[in-house]
């Protein structure tokens, strides 16, 4: 039986437009020549992933699917370290020529960078009241 910490159930996905919009509004951003990854705390005890691999950037469906597969695999392996954050991954056209190891390395740097920079603020998000 597979470890539940390495799965990718529906609860670990951004599934609505509102979920994506929330991340796009005030993200922590990490970008390189292959990928742009946006993150924002989500108030949950687990991370969620959204993919925005645009046809405008990656024309070939097989290339888009390869990149999405690599991102999902990396997310599954890293999710125990990502905490309560929502992530949206976007690909740039240079990702087409990148091999699998280059994409994995790029994602690892993004995960580490965003975990360090986007600290979950449990107390400030749950206890703050506007007057």
C-alpha positions as CSV (number, residue, x, y, z in Angstrom):
1,X,0.0,0.0,0.0
2,X,1.3,3.4,-1.0
3,X,2.2,6.0,1.7
4,X,-0.6,8.5,2.1
5,X,1.9,11.4,2.4
6,X,3.0,10.8,-1.2
7,X,-0.5,10.7,-2.8
8,X,-2.2,13.4,-4.7
9,X,-5.8,13.4,-3.7
10,X,-8.4,16.0,-4.7
11,X,-8.0,17.8,-1.4
12,X,-4.4,18.6,-2.5
13,X,-5.5,20.4,-5.7
14,X,-6.6,23.9,-6.5
15,X,-9.9,23.1,-8.2
16,X,-11.9,26.4,-8.5
17,X,-11.3,29.7,-10.2
18,X,-11.6,31.3,-6.8
19,X,-8.7,29.2,-5.4
20,X,-6.5,30.2,-8.3
21,X,-7.5,33.9,-8.0
22,X,-6.6,34.0,-4.4
23,X,-3.1,32.9,-5.2
24,X,-2.8,35.3,-8.1
25,X,-3.9,38.3,-5.9
26,X,-1.0,38.5,-3.4
27,X,1.6,35.8,-4.2
28,X,5.1,35.0,-3.1
29,X,6.8,34.5,-6.4
30,X,9.7,32.4,-7.6
31,X,10.8,32.4,-11.2
32,X,13.5,31.2,-13.5
33,X,13.9,30.6,-17.2
34,X,11.7,27.5,-17.2
35,X,9.0,28.0,-14.6
36,X,7.2,30.6,-12.5
37,X,5.8,29.4,-9.2
38,X,3.4,31.5,-7.1
39,X,2.6,30.6,-3.5
40,X,0.3,31.9,-0.8
41,X,-0.6,30.6,2.7
42,X,-3.9,28.8,2.7
43,X,-4.8,28.4,6.4
44,X,-4.8,24.6,6.1
45,X,-2.4,22.0,7.5
46,X,-1.5,20.8,4.0
47,X,-0.3,22.3,0.7
48,X,-2.4,22.4,-2.5
49,X,-1.2,22.6,-6.1
50,X,-2.6,24.3,-9.2
51,X,-1.2,24.0,-12.7
52,X,-1.5,26.8,-15.2
53,X,0.4,25.5,-18.2
54,X,-0.7,27.8,-21.0
55,X,-1.1,26.5,-24.6
56,X,0.2,29.9,-25.7
57,X,3.6,29.1,-24.1
58,X,3.7,25.3,-24.7
59,X,2.0,24.6,-28.0
60,X,2.3,20.8,-28.1
61,X,-0.1,18.9,-25.8
62,X,2.5,16.1,-25.2
63,X,5.0,18.8,-24.0
64,X,2.4,20.3,-21.7
65,X,1.5,16.9,-20.3
66,X,5.1,16.0,-19.7
67,X,5.7,19.2,-17.7
68,X,2.5,18.7,-15.7
69,X,3.5,15.2,-14.9
70,X,6.9,16.3,-13.7
71,X,5.4,19.1,-11.6
72,X,2.9,16.7,-9.9
73,X,5.6,14.2,-9.2
74,X,7.8,16.8,-7.6
75,X,4.9,18.2,-5.6
76,X,4.0,14.7,-4.3
77,X,7.6,14.1,-3.1
78,X,7.9,17.6,-1.5
79,X,4.4,18.1,-0.1
80,X,5.4,17.0,3.4
81,X,7.8,20.0,3.5
82,X,5.6,22.6,1.9
83,X,3.2,23.3,4.8
84,X,-0.1,25.1,4.5
85,X,0.4,26.9,1.2
86,X,-1.3,27.0,-2.1
87,X,1.0,26.8,-5.2
88,X,0.3,27.7,-8.8
89,X,3.0,26.6,-11.3
90,X,3.2,28.2,-14.8
91,X,5.6,27.1,-17.5
92,X,7.6,29.3,-19.8
93,X,8.5,28.3,-23.4
94,X,12.1,27.4,-22.5
95,X,10.7,24.4,-20.5
96,X,10.1,22.6,-23.8
97,X,13.8,22.1,-24.4
98,X,14.6,21.3,-20.8
99,X,15.2,17.7,-19.8
100,X,13.5,16.0,-16.9
101,X,16.4,16.6,-14.4
102,X,16.5,20.3,-15.3
103,X,12.8,20.7,-14.5
104,X,13.1,18.7,-11.3
105,X,16.1,20.8,-10.2
106,X,14.2,24.0,-11.0
107,X,11.2,22.9,-9.0
108,X,13.3,21.9,-6.0
109,X,14.8,25.4,-6.0
110,X,11.4,27.0,-6.2
111,X,9.9,24.8,-3.4
112,X,12.9,25.6,-1.1
113,X,12.8,29.3,-2.0
114,X,9.0,29.7,-1.4
115,X,9.0,27.7,1.8
116,X,11.8,30.0,3.2
117,X,10.1,33.2,2.0
118,X,6.4,32.5,2.5
119,X,6.1,31.5,6.1
120,X,2.6,30.4,7.0
121,X,1.1,33.0,9.4
122,X,-1.3,30.8,11.4
123,X,-1.8,33.2,14.2
124,X,-2.0,36.5,12.2
125,X,-4.5,35.1,9.7
126,X,-6.8,33.5,12.2
127,X,-6.7,36.1,15.0
128,X,-6.6,39.4,13.1
129,X,-9.8,41.4,13.2
130,X,-10.3,44.5,11.1
131,X,-12.1,47.4,12.8
